[in-house]
């Protein structure tokens, strides 16, 4: 879950305080020096170790949360999946600095997320790089990347990320500022509306133009019980904290390096067992403090059972 990346900090070397207020090296048996001494040739520094550990720990927390909540709730995982398509393949083009798409979900659920798999762009200038920015309705930057030109007149850029805000804006620009004038009607599918238009670089002053500008978006509206973590980070900070400690101990136990932290396997095993136990306890407390509506657009509600007596 990328929403939890760096929510727990690693203190040292001028690191800023994380939003949670928790540091991994506040746990017993963990120091910045010990993390640094685990880095292999691929990880290079403690930052590489920390990134790997965060990825594994957040995935573990996601699976653990899904396993527990699925005992109580049935979730509709894929509400909507579609491709935006232009009504025509125009040969006309126009000069615009930014083209934009506004995507809005009108159903309320903490389990909901917009999933952008990929974006296909038909380019007037094949040499154009593609700059993609995604923001929410409050002008918060969610995603930014520059994709180098493939030299072709059509290029697909892979995003592969989920976004948890109700409204997101996908903003694209290219160096030539030239875009095809493909038409595109505002689309409403299920509980999602998508509009094509123009904006500035941060999604402000969005204006619907009923055009796609040669852009096709591979989009999905998704539901996941684990999305609850992104809306209630404070509740899940403790289980994440201990799972990060557990994954660091796993890193110690499997490291190819030889130093005082890697050779003491017994201590690493004992600490890992302790962190795993505390993570399970903390997760149970977090789930008890979380609230999921019995019925919303992501939760499958069992029909009311009607009992009728048959008279003989």
C-alpha positions as CSV (number, residue, x, y, z in Angstrom):
1,X,0.0,0.0,0.0
2,X,1.9,3.1,-1.2
3,X,-0.2,5.3,1.1
4,X,1.7,3.8,4.1
5,X,5.2,4.3,2.6
6,X,7.3,6.4,5.0
7,X,4.5,6.6,7.5
8,X,6.9,5.1,10.0
9,X,10.3,6.8,9.9
10,X,13.9,5.8,10.2
11,X,15.7,8.2,12.5
12,X,19.1,9.5,11.6
13,X,21.1,11.4,9.0
14,X,18.8,14.4,9.1
15,X,15.6,12.4,8.6
16,X,12.4,14.4,9.1
17,X,9.8,13.3,11.6
18,X,7.2,11.0,10.1
19,X,3.5,11.7,10.3
20,X,3.0,8.8,12.7
21,X,5.6,10.1,15.1
22,X,7.1,6.6,15.2
23,X,10.6,5.5,14.2
24,X,11.6,1.9,13.4
25,X,14.9,2.3,15.3
26,X,12.9,3.1,18.5
27,X,12.1,-0.6,18.7
28,X,14.4,-2.7,20.9
29,X,17.3,-4.3,19.0
30,X,17.2,-1.9,16.0
31,X,19.5,0.9,15.3
32,X,20.4,2.9,12.2
33,X,23.9,1.3,12.2
34,X,22.4,-2.2,12.3
35,X,20.1,-1.4,9.3
36,X,23.1,0.1,7.4
37,X,25.2,-3.1,8.0
38,X,22.5,-5.2,6.3
39,X,22.7,-3.6,2.8
40,X,23.9,-5.9,0.1
41,X,25.3,-5.1,-3.4
42,X,21.8,-4.4,-4.8
43,X,20.5,-2.4,-1.9
44,X,23.8,-0.5,-1.6
45,X,22.8,1.6,1.5
46,X,20.4,1.5,4.5
47,X,17.9,3.4,2.2
48,X,17.7,0.4,-0.1
49,X,17.2,-2.0,2.9
50,X,14.5,0.3,4.3
51,X,12.6,0.5,1.0
52,X,12.6,-3.4,0.7
53,X,11.5,-3.8,4.3
54,X,8.7,-1.3,3.9
55,X,7.4,-3.0,0.7
56,X,7.2,-6.4,2.4
57,X,5.8,-5.1,5.7
58,X,3.0,-3.2,4.0
59,X,2.1,-6.2,1.9
60,X,2.0,-8.4,5.0
61,X,-0.2,-5.9,6.8
62,X,-2.6,-5.8,3.8
63,X,-2.9,-9.6,3.6
64,X,-3.4,-9.9,7.4
65,X,-6.1,-7.2,7.4
66,X,-7.9,-8.8,4.4
67,X,-7.8,-12.2,6.1
68,X,-9.3,-10.8,9.3
69,X,-12.0,-8.5,7.8
70,X,-13.1,-11.0,5.2
71,X,-14.4,-13.2,8.1
72,X,-17.0,-10.5,8.8
73,X,-17.6,-8.8,5.4
74,X,-18.0,-9.7,1.8
75,X,-16.4,-7.1,-0.5
76,X,-17.2,-6.4,-4.1
77,X,-13.7,-6.2,-5.4
78,X,-14.2,-4.8,-9.0
79,X,-17.1,-2.4,-9.3
80,X,-16.2,-0.8,-12.7
81,X,-13.6,-1.5,-15.3
82,X,-13.5,0.4,-18.6
83,X,-11.4,2.0,-21.3
84,X,-12.1,5.6,-22.3
85,X,-12.5,5.7,-26.0
86,X,-12.6,8.6,-28.5
87,X,-15.7,8.8,-30.7
88,X,-13.4,9.3,-33.7
89,X,-9.8,9.2,-34.7
90,X,-9.4,12.8,-35.7
91,X,-6.6,14.0,-38.0
92,X,-7.1,17.5,-36.8
93,X,-5.1,18.8,-33.9
94,X,-4.8,21.9,-31.7
95,X,-2.3,23.6,-29.4
96,X,-2.8,23.1,-25.7
97,X,-0.4,23.1,-22.8
98,X,-2.4,20.7,-20.7
99,X,-5.1,18.2,-21.3
100,X,-6.9,16.7,-18.3
101,X,-9.4,14.1,-17.2
102,X,-11.6,14.4,-14.2
103,X,-12.7,11.1,-12.6
104,X,-15.2,11.2,-9.8
105,X,-16.9,8.4,-7.8
106,X,-20.3,9.3,-6.4
107,X,-20.6,6.4,-3.9
108,X,-19.2,6.7,-0.4
109,X,-16.9,4.0,1.0
110,X,-13.6,4.0,2.8
111,X,-12.8,0.8,0.9
112,X,-13.0,2.5,-2.5
113,X,-10.1,3.4,-4.8
114,X,-9.4,4.6,-8.4
115,X,-7.0,2.3,-10.1
116,X,-5.2,3.6,-13.2
117,X,-3.5,0.7,-15.0
118,X,-2.2,2.5,-18.1
119,X,-2.7,5.5,-20.4
120,X,-2.4,5.3,-24.1
121,X,-1.6,8.6,-26.0
122,X,-1.9,9.2,-29.7
123,X,0.8,11.8,-30.4
124,X,1.0,14.4,-33.1
125,X,4.8,14.6,-32.6
126,X,6.2,11.1,-32.2
127,X,9.3,12.5,-30.5
128,X,7.3,14.0,-27.6
129,X,8.0,12.8,-24.1
130,X,4.8,12.5,-22.0
131,X,4.5,14.1,-18.6
132,X,1.8,12.7,-16.3
133,X,0.6,14.4,-13.2
134,X,-2.3,13.1,-10.9
135,X,-3.8,15.3,-8.2
136,X,-6.9,15.2,-6.0
137,X,-9.6,17.9,-5.7
138,X,-7.6,19.7,-3.0
139,X,-4.7,20.2,-5.3
140,X,-2.5,17.5,-3.5
141,X,0.1,15.9,-5.7
142,X,-0.6,12.1,-5.9
143,X,1.6,11.1,-8.8
144,X,4.2,12.6,-11.2
145,X,6.4,11.0,-13.8
146,X,8.0,11.8,-17.2
147,X,7.9,9.1,-19.8
148,X,10.6,9.3,-22.5
149,X,9.3,9.1,-26.0
150,X,9.3,5.7,-27.7
151,X,9.6,7.5,-31.1
152,X,6.2,6.2,-32.3
153,X,3.0,8.1,-32.9
154,X,1.2,6.0,-30.2
155,X,2.7,5.4,-26.7
156,X,1.3,3.5,-23.7
157,X,2.5,4.6,-20.3
158,X,2.1,2.3,-17.4
159,X,0.8,3.8,-14.1
160,X,-0.4,0.7,-12.1
161,X,-1.4,2.6,-9.0
162,X,-4.4,3.1,-6.8
163,X,-5.7,6.5,-5.6
164,X,-8.0,6.8,-2.6
165,X,-9.5,10.2,-3.1
166,X,-13.1,10.7,-4.2
167,X,-12.0,12.9,-7.2
168,X,-8.8,12.7,-9.1
169,X,-7.5,14.7,-12.1
170,X,-5.1,13.1,-14.6
171,X,-3.1,15.9,-16.3
172,X,-0.9,15.3,-19.4
173,X,1.4,17.6,-21.3
174,X,4.0,17.2,-24.0
175,X,6.8,19.5,-25.2
176,X,5.1,20.3,-28.5
177,X,1.8,21.2,-26.9
178,X,0.0,19.6,-29.9
179,X,-2.9,17.2,-29.4
180,X,-5.4,15.5,-31.6
181,X,-9.0,16.8,-31.5
182,X,-10.7,13.5,-30.8
183,X,-14.2,14.0,-29.4
184,X,-15.3,12.4,-26.2
185,X,-18.6,12.6,-24.3
186,X,-18.7,12.7,-20.6
187,X,-19.1,9.0,-19.5
188,X,-21.0,7.8,-16.6
189,X,-20.5,4.0,-15.8
190,X,-21.8,2.5,-12.6
191,X,-21.0,5.1,-10.0
192,X,-18.1,6.7,-11.8
193,X,-18.1,9.8,-14.0
194,X,-15.2,10.7,-16.3
195,X,-14.8,13.9,-18.2
196,X,-12.2,15.1,-20.7
197,X,-11.0,18.7,-20.8
198,X,-8.3,21.1,-20.0
199,X,-6.7,22.5,-16.8
200,X,-3.6,24.0,-15.4
201,X,-0.7,21.8,-14.2
202,X,-2.4,21.1,-10.8
203,X,-5.9,20.4,-12.0
204,X,-7.3,23.8,-11.1
205,X,-9.7,25.6,-13.4
206,X,-10.7,22.3,-15.0
207,X,-12.9,22.9,-18.1
208,X,-14.8,20.1,-19.7
209,X,-14.4,20.2,-23.5
210,X,-16.0,16.9,-24.6
211,X,-12.6,15.8,-26.1
212,X,-10.2,13.0,-25.4
213,X,-7.3,14.5,-27.4
214,X,-6.3,11.1,-28.5
215,X,-5.9,9.7,-24.9
216,X,-7.3,6.3,-23.8
217,X,-7.3,5.5,-20.1
218,X,-7.4,1.9,-18.7
219,X,-9.4,2.5,-15.5
220,X,-10.9,0.5,-12.7
221,X,-12.9,1.4,-9.7
222,X,-11.8,-1.0,-7.0
223,X,-12.8,-2.1,-3.5
224,X,-10.5,-3.6,-1.0
225,X,-10.8,-4.2,2.7
226,X,-7.2,-3.2,3.0
227,X,-8.0,0.3,1.7
228,X,-9.3,1.0,5.2
229,X,-5.6,1.4,6.2
230,X,-5.3,4.5,4.0
231,X,-8.2,6.2,5.7
232,X,-7.3,5.3,9.2
233,X,-3.5,5.3,9.2
234,X,-3.3,6.2,12.9
235,X,-5.1,3.0,13.9
236,X,-2.7,0.8,11.9
237,X,0.5,2.5,12.8
238,X,1.3,0.1,15.6
239,X,0.9,-3.2,13.7
240,X,2.9,-1.7,10.8
241,X,5.6,-0.6,13.2
242,X,6.0,-4.1,14.6
243,X,5.8,-5.7,11.1
244,X,8.6,-3.5,9.9
245,X,10.7,-4.7,12.9
246,X,9.8,-8.3,11.9
247,X,10.9,-7.8,8.3
248,X,14.2,-6.2,9.5
249,X,14.9,-9.3,11.6
250,X,14.2,-11.4,8.5
251,X,16.7,-9.3,6.6
252,X,19.2,-10.0,9.4
253,X,18.6,-13.7,9.3
254,X,19.0,-14.0,5.5
255,X,21.8,-11.4,4.9
256,X,24.9,-12.5,3.1
257,X,27.0,-10.0,5.0
258,X,29.0,-11.1,8.0
259,X,29.1,-8.7,11.0
260,X,27.9,-8.7,14.6
261,X,24.3,-8.1,13.6
262,X,24.0,-11.0,11.1
263,X,25.9,-13.7,13.0
264,X,23.7,-13.5,16.1
265,X,20.8,-15.4,14.5
266,X,19.3,-16.4,17.8
267,X,18.7,-12.8,18.8
268,X,17.2,-12.0,15.4
269,X,14.8,-15.0,15.7
270,X,13.7,-14.0,19.2
271,X,13.1,-10.4,18.2
272,X,11.2,-11.5,15.1
273,X,8.9,-13.7,17.2
274,X,8.3,-10.9,19.6
275,X,7.5,-8.4,16.8
276,X,5.1,-10.8,15.1
277,X,3.2,-11.4,18.3
278,X,2.9,-7.7,19.0
279,X,1.9,-7.0,15.4
280,X,-1.0,-9.5,15.7
281,X,-2.1,-7.9,19.0
282,X,-2.0,-4.4,17.6
283,X,-3.9,-5.4,14.5
284,X,-6.7,-6.9,16.6
285,X,-6.9,-3.7,18.5
286,X,-6.9,-1.6,15.3
287,X,-9.7,-3.7,13.8
288,X,-11.7,-3.4,16.9
289,X,-11.4,0.4,16.7
290,X,-12.3,0.6,13.0
291,X,-15.8,0.9,11.8
292,X,-17.2,-0.4,8.5
293,X,-20.8,0.2,7.5
294,X,-22.7,-3.0,7.1
295,X,-24.0,-1.8,3.7
296,X,-22.2,0.5,1.3
297,X,-21.2,0.3,-2.4
298,X,-18.3,-1.9,-1.6
299,X,-19.8,-4.3,0.9
300,X,-22.1,-7.1,-0.3
301,X,-25.1,-7.2,1.9
302,X,-26.9,-10.6,2.4
303,X,-30.6,-10.3,1.6
304,X,-33.1,-10.3,4.4
305,X,-34.3,-13.9,5.1
306,X,-38.0,-14.2,4.9
307,X,-39.7,-17.0,6.9
308,X,-43.2,-18.1,5.9
309,X,-45.2,-20.9,7.5
310,X,-46.9,-23.3,5.3
311,X,-50.4,-24.2,6.4
312,X,-51.4,-27.8,5.9
